[in-house]
């Protein structure tokens, strides 16, 4: 260690297991955060610079630093090369922008059908650059696709770094590792460890993972690439299930506090981008696509927008059944409505279930609308409804590889359904307008939900081996204002506004 050099702590950091750490707030020993004395400067783990110290404070600061890093050692793994994954683990899916702003997902990368190297780095990290040099030599020899993930907060630094060092690999940007840092086990307390490297097979399994860098790294990478070369990989069957619910008729947002973004005008546009990525995909809705008390001039544009979206199955919610023109809309046959357990007496066609063939898989979709969702409706309306027991609904129909229930019920009721009916694999929920940021496991089923007012699009990627589900990845996409408007929905909106005038 060097006294009064301003590098006491960085020397500890750089020499511990060869790791580089990125810590966002400045570290201040013995002083409140964010306050500086004249002549001092904030401590930075990125640049390796420290604050100037007066001799009278040196011993106090050194003692505080020792205590701090004694605690830090407890946060670090005993084996410096262990990266939190085992060989064969499924690599977590993600979607990140490259430096041009184009979104790239791991699913996109794996379609290159070659081994993938995912390497996390920071522009301040010298050992990261050494590893990039090794990868530049090895990747062409073993036909590997290399993607770098920069964790700098400033994209400009990444751009300048890439230009200065003539980096030829694609660079994805994850500021401070906030998007996928936890998924890939980058954090040690408040720190992000770089370099951190993964080799992922074409089938999506992690075949190698390591932290830090030393003189043995190149040999380890070479050995792993050589083992993977020429190996045939059996990829799992993959189906992307896109879902919405409780749209409440929102064609566009009001850009106001209550509804700042979303609507069919964004949904249709995002779907055009997303479905191209998946040869096997399904789009479903869990009901209440119409607002309460809707009239015919309002309902018409909503049905048109739904047709543009291209739904494969649409569950019927309480608000939808309440619409006086609903039966006529069903008879038109324009949308694939499902009302497996409920119908309006006299005239409403049966809308039992639907079976979809996705690649080699047969997927059955049924719907459930809870009678509790009609508790506040007038009796003259509810008296016209007939309900069928869910047990009767599920026992009918074709046998399938995977059973999806579009459930217009609350989360607690959905958990009870999953516990009672073990044959259900996936429940796509609605009515309660909850946003589930991760799937809820209940019984044998996953429960997912995308919130309300069409502010989000949910996506669940299911992977199958031999017809059995083996893995999944889940994401909810906010339909934010940076998504381009759908020109077709814009035309529908303009037409409807003219009709109102």
C-alpha positions in Angstrom: 0.0 0.0 0.0 1.1 3.5 -0.7 0.6 6.2 2.0 -0.9 9.5 0.9 -0.9 8.4 -2.7 -4.6 8.5 -3.0 -4.5 4.8 -4.0 -4.8 2.9 -0.8 -8.2 1.4 -1.4 -7.8 0.9 -5.2 -4.7 -1.2 -4.6 -6.7 -3.5 -2.4 -9.5 -3.7 -4.9 -7.3 -4.4 -8.0 -5.3 -7.1 -6.2 -8.1 -9.0 -4.6 -8.6 -12.0 -6.9 -7.7 -9.9 -9.9 -11.2 -8.4 -9.9 -12.3 -4.9 -10.8 -15.2 -3.4 -9.0 -17.6 -0.7 -9.9 -19.2 1.1 -7.0 -21.6 3.9 -7.8 -21.5 6.2 -4.7 -18.2 7.7 -3.6 -16.6 6.0 -0.6 -15.9 8.3 2.2 -14.2 7.0 5.3 -15.1 8.8 8.6 -17.1 11.5 6.8 -20.8 11.9 5.9 -21.6 10.9 2.3 -21.5 13.6 -0.3 -19.7 16.3 1.8 -16.1 17.4 1.0 -13.6 19.6 2.7 -11.7 22.1 0.6 -9.0 20.4 -1.4 -10.6 17.0 -1.2 -12.1 15.1 -4.1 -14.6 12.2 -4.2 -13.2 8.7 -4.1 -13.7 6.7 -7.3 -13.3 3.0 -7.7 -13.5 3.4 -11.5 -10.6 5.7 -12.0 -8.5 4.6 -9.0 -8.2 8.1 -7.7 -8.8 8.9 -4.1 -9.3 12.0 -2.0 -6.5 14.1 -0.7 -5.9 13.5 3.0 -4.3 15.5 5.8 -1.8 13.6 7.9 -3.9 14.0 11.0 -6.7 12.0 9.3 -4.6 9.4 7.7 -4.7 6.9 10.5 -8.4 7.2 11.1 -9.1 6.8 7.4 -6.8 3.7 7.1 -8.5 2.1 10.1 -11.9 2.8 8.6 -10.8 1.4 5.2 -9.5 -1.8 6.8 -12.8 -2.3 8.6 -14.7 -1.6 5.4 -12.8 -4.1 3.3 -12.8 -6.7 6.1 -16.6 -6.6 5.7 -16.3 -6.6 2.0 -14.3 -9.9 2.0 -17.3 -11.6 3.6 -19.3 -10.7 0.5 -16.9 -12.2 -2.0 -16.9 -15.9 -3.0 -14.2 -18.1 -1.6 -13.3 -19.4 -5.0 -12.4 -16.4 -7.2 -13.3 -18.2 -10.4 -16.8 -19.3 -9.3 -19.4 -17.3 -11.1 -22.7 -18.4 -9.6 -23.6 -20.9 -12.3 -23.0 -24.6 -13.0 -22.3 -26.1 -16.4 -25.6 -27.0 -18.1 -27.7 -24.2 -16.3 -30.0 -22.4 -18.6 -28.7 -18.9 -19.5 -31.2 -16.2 -18.4 -32.9 -14.5 -21.4 -32.5 -10.8 -21.7 -33.0 -7.9 -24.1 -30.5 -5.0 -24.2 -29.8 -2.1 -26.6 -26.6 -2.0 -28.6 -24.8 1.3 -29.0 -27.0 2.2 -31.9 -30.1 1.7 -29.8 -31.2 -1.5 -31.5 -32.7 -4.0 -29.1 -31.0 -7.4 -29.1 -32.1 -10.5 -27.1 -30.3 -13.6 -26.1 -33.0 -15.5 -28.1 -31.9 -13.5 -31.2 -28.2 -14.2 -30.6 -28.8 -18.0 -30.2 -30.4 -18.1 -33.6 -26.9 -17.7 -35.0 -26.6 -21.4 -34.1 -23.0 -21.1 -32.8 -21.4 -20.9 -29.3 -21.9 -17.5 -27.7 -19.5 -15.6 -25.5 -21.1 -13.1 -23.2 -18.5 -10.9 -21.6 -19.3 -8.1 -19.1 -16.8 -5.2 -19.0 -16.1 -1.6 -17.9 -14.0 0.9 -19.8 -11.8 1.4 -16.7 -11.0 -2.3 -16.5 -7.5 -3.2 -18.0 -8.0 -7.0 -17.6 -11.2 -6.7 -19.6 -9.2 -5.4 -22.5 -6.8 -8.3 -22.2 -9.6 -10.7 -22.4 -11.1 -9.0 -25.4 -7.7 -9.5 -27.1 -7.9 -13.2 -26.4 -11.4 -13.4 -27.7 -10.5 -11.6 -30.9 -8.0 -14.4 -31.5 -10.1 -17.4 -30.4 -13.6 -16.5 -31.7 -12.9 -16.8 -35.4 -10.9 -20.0 -34.9 -13.8 -21.7 -33.1 -16.7 -19.9 -35.0 -18.0 -18.3 -31.8 -20.2 -15.2 -31.6 -18.9 -12.7 -29.0 -21.1 -10.1 -27.4 -19.7 -7.6 -25.0 -21.9 -6.0 -22.3 -20.7 -2.6 -21.1 -21.8 -1.6 -17.6 -20.6 2.0 -17.8 -23.3 4.6 -16.9 -22.1 6.8 -19.7 -22.7 5.4 -23.2 -20.4 7.9 -24.7 -17.5 6.3 -22.8 -18.3 3.0 -24.3 -18.4 4.5 -27.8 -15.0 6.2 -27.3 -13.6 3.0 -25.8 -14.7 1.0 -28.8 -13.3 3.5 -31.3 -10.0 3.9 -29.4 -9.3 0.1 -29.1 -11.0 -0.8 -32.5 -13.4 -3.2 -30.9 -15.0 -5.3 -33.6 -17.4 -7.2 -31.4 -21.1 -6.0 -30.9 -21.4 -4.1 -27.6 -24.6 -4.2 -25.6 -25.3 -1.5 -23.0 -26.5 -2.2 -19.5 -25.8 0.9 -17.4 -24.5 -0.1 -13.9 -25.8 -3.6 -14.7 -29.2 -2.7 -13.6 -31.1 -4.7 -16.2 -29.4 -8.1 -16.2 -26.7 -7.8 -13.4 -28.7 -9.9 -10.9 -29.7 -12.5 -13.5 -26.0 -13.1 -14.3 -24.8 -12.8 -10.7 -22.6 -9.7 -11.2 -23.2 -8.1 -7.8 -21.1 -8.5 -4.7 -22.9 -6.2 -2.3 -22.9 -2.8 -4.0 -20.2 -3.8 -6.4 -20.3 -5.1 -10.0 -17.6 -7.5 -10.9 -15.9 -7.3 -14.2 -14.6 -9.0 -16.3 -17.2 -11.8 -16.0 -17.5 -14.2 -18.9 -19.9 -16.9 -20.0 -19.8 -19.4 -22.9 -23.3 -20.3 -23.9 -24.1 -23.3 -26.2 -26.4 -22.9 -29.2 -29.0 -24.7 -27.1 -28.8 -21.9 -24.5 -27.0 -23.8 -21.7 -24.1 -22.2 -19.8 -21.0 -24.3 -20.6 -18.4 -22.1 -18.9 -18.4 -19.1 -16.6 -15.6 -17.3 -14.8 -14.9 -14.1 -12.9 -11.7 -12.0 -13.0 -8.7 -12.6 -15.4 -5.3 -14.2 -15.1 -2.7 -15.8 -17.3 -4.6 -19.1 -17.3 -7.8 -17.6 -18.8 -6.8 -17.9 -22.4 -5.9 -21.6 -22.0 -9.2 -22.2 -20.2 -11.2 -20.5 -23.0 -9.3 -22.4 -25.7 -9.9 -25.8 -24.0 -13.7 -25.1 -23.6 -14.0 -23.9 -27.2 -12.2 -27.0 -28.4 -14.6 -29.3 -26.5 -17.6 -27.5 -27.9 -16.4 -27.4 -31.5 -18.4 -29.7 -33.7 -20.7 -30.9 -31.0 -24.3 -31.3 -32.1 -26.8 -29.5 -29.9 -30.5 -30.4 -29.6 -32.4 -27.2 -29.2 -35.6 -27.2 -27.2 -38.8 -26.4 -28.9 -39.7 -22.8 -28.1 -43.1 -21.1 -28.0 -43.5 -17.4 -27.2 -46.8 -16.6 -25.5 -47.8 -12.9 -25.7 -50.6 -11.8 -23.5 -52.7 -8.8 -22.5 -55.7 -8.3 -20.2 -58.1 -5.6 -18.9 -57.4 -3.3 -21.8 -60.6 -1.4 -20.9 -60.9 -0.2 -24.5 -57.7 2.0 -24.5 -56.8 2.7 -28.1 -54.2 5.3 -27.0 -53.0 7.0 -23.9 -54.1 10.4 -22.7 -50.4 11.3 -21.8 -51.8 12.2 -18.4 -51.1 11.2 -14.9 -53.6 8.3 -14.8 -52.7 6.9 -18.2 -49.3 8.2 -19.3 -48.6 5.6 -22.0 -50.0 2.5 -23.7 -53.0 1.6 -25.8 -53.5 -0.4 -29.0 -51.7 2.2 -30.9 -48.4 1.1 -29.2 -49.4 -2.6 -28.8 -49.9 -3.3 -32.5 -46.5 -1.6 -33.3 -44.6 -3.6 -30.7 -46.1 -6.9 -31.7 -45.0 -6.3 -35.2 -41.4 -6.2 -33.9 -41.7 -9.0 -31.4 -43.5 -11.8 -33.3 -41.0 -11.8 -36.1 -38.4 -13.1 -33.6 -40.4 -16.3 -32.9 -41.5 -18.8 -35.5 -43.9 -20.3 -32.9 -46.0 -17.6 -31.1 -49.4 -17.1 -29.6 -51.2 -13.9 -28.7 -54.1 -14.1 -26.1 -56.2 -11.8 -24.0 -57.8 -12.6 -20.6 -60.9 -10.3 -21.0 -62.3 -6.9 -20.3 -61.0 -5.6 -23.6 -64.1 -3.3 -23.6 -64.7 -0.5 -21.1 -67.7 -0.7 -18.8 -70.8 0.9 -20.3 -69.4 1.0 -23.8 -71.7 1.9 -26.7 -71.6 0.8 -30.3 -69.7 3.8 -31.8 -67.0 3.3 -29.1 -66.9 -0.5 -29.4 -66.4 -0.6 -33.2 -62.9 0.9 -33.3 -61.8 -1.4 -30.4 -62.8 -4.5 -32.3 -61.0 -3.3 -35.3 -57.8 -2.6 -33.3 -58.0 -6.1 -31.8 -58.3 -7.6 -35.3 -55.2 -5.8 -36.3 -53.3 -7.1 -33.3 -54.0 -10.7 -34.5 -55.2 -12.4 -31.4 -55.3 -16.2 -31.3 -57.7 -16.4 -28.4 -59.7 -13.8 -26.5 -61.4 -14.6 -23.2 -64.7 -12.9 -22.5 -64.8 -10.7 -19.3 -67.8 -9.3 -17.4 -67.5 -5.9 -19.2 -67.5 -7.5 -22.6 -70.6 -9.6 -21.9 -72.3 -6.5 -20.6 -72.0 -4.8 -24.0 -75.4 -5.0 -25.7 -73.9 -5.7 -29.1 -71.6 -8.5 -28.0 -73.7 -11.4 -29.4 -73.8 -9.8 -32.8 -70.0 -9.3 -32.7 -69.6 -13.0 -31.9 -71.8 -14.0 -34.8 -69.6 -12.0 -37.2 -66.8 -14.4 -36.4 -64.1 -11.8 -36.7 -62.3 -12.5 -33.4 -61.5 -15.8 -31.7 -63.6 -15.3 -28.5 -63.6 -17.9 -25.8 -66.3 -18.2 -23.1 -65.7 -21.7 -22.0 -67.7 -21.6 -18.8 -70.3 -18.8 -19.3 -72.9 -17.8 -21.9 -75.8 -15.5 -22.3 -79.1 -17.4 -22.5 -80.7 -17.5 -25.8 -78.7 -16.7 -28.9 -75.1 -16.7 -27.9 -73.1 -19.3 -29.7 -70.9 -21.8 -27.8 -67.3 -20.6 -27.4 -65.7 -23.6 -25.8 -62.0 -23.9 -26.3 -59.3 -23.7 -28.9 -56.3 -25.9 -29.9 -53.3 -24.4 -31.5 -50.4 -26.3 -33.2 -47.1 -24.6 -32.5 -44.3 -26.5 -34.2 -44.4 -30.0 -32.8 -46.7 -29.0 -29.9 -50.4 -29.1 -29.4 -51.6 -26.3 -27.1 -55.1 -26.2 -25.7 -56.6 -22.9 -24.6 -59.7 -22.6 -22.4 -61.2 -19.6 -20.6 -62.8 -19.1 -17.2 -64.9 -16.1 -16.1 -65.6 -16.1 -12.4 -69.2 -15.5 -11.4 -67.9 -13.2 -8.7 -66.9 -10.6 -11.3 -70.6 -10.0 -11.9 -71.5 -9.3 -8.2 -72.1 -5.6 -8.8 -74.2 -5.9 -12.0 -78.0 -5.5 -11.9 -80.0 -8.6 -11.5 -81.9 -8.2 -14.8 -78.5 -8.8 -16.5 -77.0 -11.5 -14.3 -80.2 -13.5 -14.6 -79.5 -14.0 -18.3 -76.1 -15.7 -17.6 -75.4 -19.4 -17.4 -72.2 -20.8 -15.8 -70.6 -24.2 -16.3 -68.4 -25.9 -13.7 -64.7 -25.6 -14.6 -64.2 -29.3 -14.0 -66.7 -30.0 -16.8 -64.9 -27.5 -19.0 -61.5 -29.1 -18.5 -62.5 -32.7 -19.0 -63.9 -32.0 -22.4 -61.8 -31.3 -25.5 -58.7 -32.7 -27.1 -55.7 -34.0 -25.3 -52.8 -31.6 -25.6 -49.1 -31.1 -24.6 -49.8 -27.9 -22.8 -53.0 -26.4 -21.2 -53.5 -22.7 -20.9 -56.3 -21.2 -18.9 -57.4 -17.6 -19.7 -58.8 -16.7 -16.3 -61.0 -13.7 -15.6 -60.7 -13.9 -11.8 -58.6 -12.6 -8.9 -55.2 -13.9 -8.0 -56.4 -15.7 -4.9 -59.1 -17.5 -6.9 -56.5 -18.4 -9.6 -54.2 -19.9 -7.0 -57.1 -22.1 -5.8 -57.9 -23.2 -9.3 -54.2 -24.1 -9.9 -54.1 -26.1 -6.7 -57.3 -28.0 -7.6 -56.6 -28.7 -11.3 -53.1 -30.1 -11.7 -53.6 -30.5 -15.4 -53.4 -26.7 -15.9 -49.9 -25.6 -17.0 -50.4 -21.8 -17.4 -52.9 -19.3 -16.1 -53.1 -16.0 -17.8 -55.0 -13.8 -15.4 -57.2 -10.8 -15.8 -59.9 -8.7 -14.1 -58.0 -7.6 -11.1 -55.6 -5.5 -13.2 -52.5 -6.6 -11.2 -49.1 -6.5 -12.8 -47.0 -9.6 -11.9 -43.4 -8.8 -12.4 -42.5 -12.5 -12.2 -44.7 -15.6 -12.6 -46.4 -17.0 -9.5 -46.1 -20.7 -9.1 -49.3 -22.4 -7.8 -49.9 -26.2 -8.0 -48.4 -27.3 -11.4 -49.2 -23.9 -13.0 -47.5 -20.6 -13.6 -49.7 -17.6 -13.1 -48.9 -14.4 -15.1 -50.7 -11.1 -15.5 -49.8 -7.9 -17.4 -51.7 -5.2 -15.5 -54.5 -3.0 -16.7 -55.5 -0.3 -19.2 -53.2 -1.9 -21.9 -50.0 -0.3 -20.5 -48.0 -3.5 -20.9 -47.5 -6.5 -23.1 -46.5 -9.7 -21.4 -44.3 -12.3 -22.9 -43.6 -15.8 -21.6 -41.2 -17.9 -23.6 -41.8 -21.6 -23.0 -39.2 -24.3 -23.9 -40.1 -27.9 -24.3 -38.0 -31.1 -24.5 -39.9 -34.2 -25.8 -43.2 -32.3 -25.5 -42.6 -31.5 -21.8 -42.0 -28.0 -20.5 -38.5 -27.7 -19.2 -37.8 -24.0 -18.9 -39.3 -20.5 -19.4 -38.4 -16.9 -19.4 -40.7 -14.0 -18.6 -40.8 -10.3 -19.4 -43.4 -7.5 -19.3 -42.9 -4.7 -21.8 -44.2 -1.3 -20.9 -45.9 0.2 -24.0 -44.0 3.5 -23.6 -44.2 6.6 -25.8 -40.8 5.8 -27.4 -42.5 2.9 -29.3 -43.7 4.2 -32.7 -47.4 4.5 -33.3 -49.1 1.9 -35.4 -50.2 3.7 -38.6 -53.2 1.4 -38.9 -54.5 2.2 -35.4 -53.9 5.9 -36.1 -56.2 5.6 -39.1 -58.8 3.9 -37.0 -58.6 6.7 -34.4 -58.9 9.4 -37.0 -61.9 7.7 -38.5 -63.7 7.3 -35.2 -63.0 10.9 -34.2 -64.5 12.1 -37.5 -67.6 10.0 -36.9 -68.1 11.5 -33.4 -67.9 15.0 -34.9 
